[in-house]
Amino acid sequence: MAPRANWKGFLKVAQVSCPVALYTAASTSERIAFHTLNRATGHRVLRRFVDSDTGKPVDREEQVKGYEVGSGEYIVLDPDEVSAAVPDSDKTLTVSTFISCGDIDDVYFDKPYYLAPTGRHAEEAYALIREGMRKKKVAALAQTVLFRRVRTVLIRAHRVGLIATTLNFDYEVRSAKDAFDSVPDMKIKGEMLELAEHIIKTKSGKFNPREFDDRYEAALADVVKAKIEGRKIEVRKPPRPDKVVDLMAALRESAGISGKKTASTKTKSKASSGKAKAAPARRKAS
């Protein structure tokens, strides 16, 4: 069954255009979902809006949008007035500029979508745009109206297709300074840095998403299954806090190196003539 498109329109680069569709690339629909129940009756609980002052339910047709201008003071906006703010859409994803693939900070990435051609007549123009971007190693910045807002989208070549990632607005991205202001600018060098480099080198690999499991989701599925089968669910004890260890000792332990000498080929042995390099003392496999 073909996936349902979130949006359909045209991808346009200068005078070249082709009909395309956006499909959700990442979804949480497969996660286990719960309903809220009345413990006494087992019936589902319905959510209702009530007046914060009178406590009486407010029907949907009586609900309006309000913007708070002061404590307890609101200006009311009718649905037609809210709709007036929605920009007109020509259903065209217009590329404004091409940039290097690494030019955008990842914190601006919002949600990924697959951008695919709609119909065989669009395939040639689609392939031309994709291969041109791949050849020049660039990404495209484009804008269109998505989900009631003008959104900026980053488009990149991906295998035989294109990935379109919506970008966060500048006002939505918080300053990194707020998070890192208290982090000291420490300079690490010598043996400590060499050990860290050695550990990174020995653990280098490639990203494989299949190797990373959602342990919470799997454990939750086991809990639900045990409940259905009437088995007792064991409550897990909280883990013991890790002991504070010496950083150098931890690095040596991680690198499998004992003693004060490291595996660095830059370290020189005092017992040598200055040309021989010190060999690290390695632990024997147990």
Long-range contacts (C-beta under 8 A, 24 or more apart in sequence): 5-118, 6-113, 7-146, 8-91, 8-118, 9-91, 9-92, 9-93, 9-144, 10-91, 10-92, 10-93, 11-93, 11-95, 11-115, 11-126, 11-129, 11-142, 11-155, 11-162, 12-92, 12-93, 12-94, 12-95, 13-95, 13-129, 13-140, 14-95, 16-125, 16-128, 16-129, 17-92, 17-125, 18-117, 18-122, 18-123, 18-125, 18-126, 18-129, 19-117, 19-118, 19-119, 19-122, 20-93, 20-115, 20-116, 20-117, 20-118, 20-122, 20-126, 21-115, 21-116, 21-117, 21-118, 22-113, 22-114, 22-115, 22-146, 22-164, 23-113, 23-114, 23-116, 24-111, 24-113, 24-114, 25-111, 25-112, 25-113, 25-114, 25-163, 26-111, 26-112, 31-217, 32-217, 32-220, 32-221, 32-224, 86-145, 86-148, 87-145, 87-149, 87-150, 88-145, 89-144, 89-145, 91-144, 91-145, 92-144, 93-142, 93-143, 93-144, 93-153, 93-155, 93-164, 94-142, 94-143, 94-144, 95-140, 95-141, 95-142, 95-155, 96-141, 96-142, 96-143, 97-140, 97-141, 98-133, 98-136, 98-138, 98-139, 98-140, 98-141, 99-138, 99-139, 99-140, 99-141, 100-137, 100-138, 100-139, 101-137, 101-138, 101-139, 101-156, 103-139, 104-139, 104-154, 104-167, 107-168, 107-173, 107-176, 108-167, 108-168, 108-173, 109-154, 109-165, 109-167, 109-168, 110-165, 110-166, 110-167, 110-168, 111-165, 111-166, 112-163, 112-164, 112-165, 113-163, 113-164, 113-165, 113-166, 114-158, 114-161, 114-162, 114-163, 114-164, 115-155, 115-161, 115-162, 115-163, 115-164, 116-161, 116-162, 126-162, 129-162, 130-157, 130-160, 130-161, 130-162, 131-157, 133-157, 191-248, 191-260, 191-262, 191-264, 191-267, 192-247, 192-248, 192-251, 194-262, 194-263, 194-264, 194-266, 194-267, 195-248, 195-251, 195-252, 195-254, 195-255, 195-257, 195-262, 195-263, 196-251, 198-255, 198-257, 198-262, 198-263, 198-264, 199-251, 199-254, 199-255, 202-255, 256-282, 256-283, 257-281, 257-282, 257-283, 258-282, 258-283
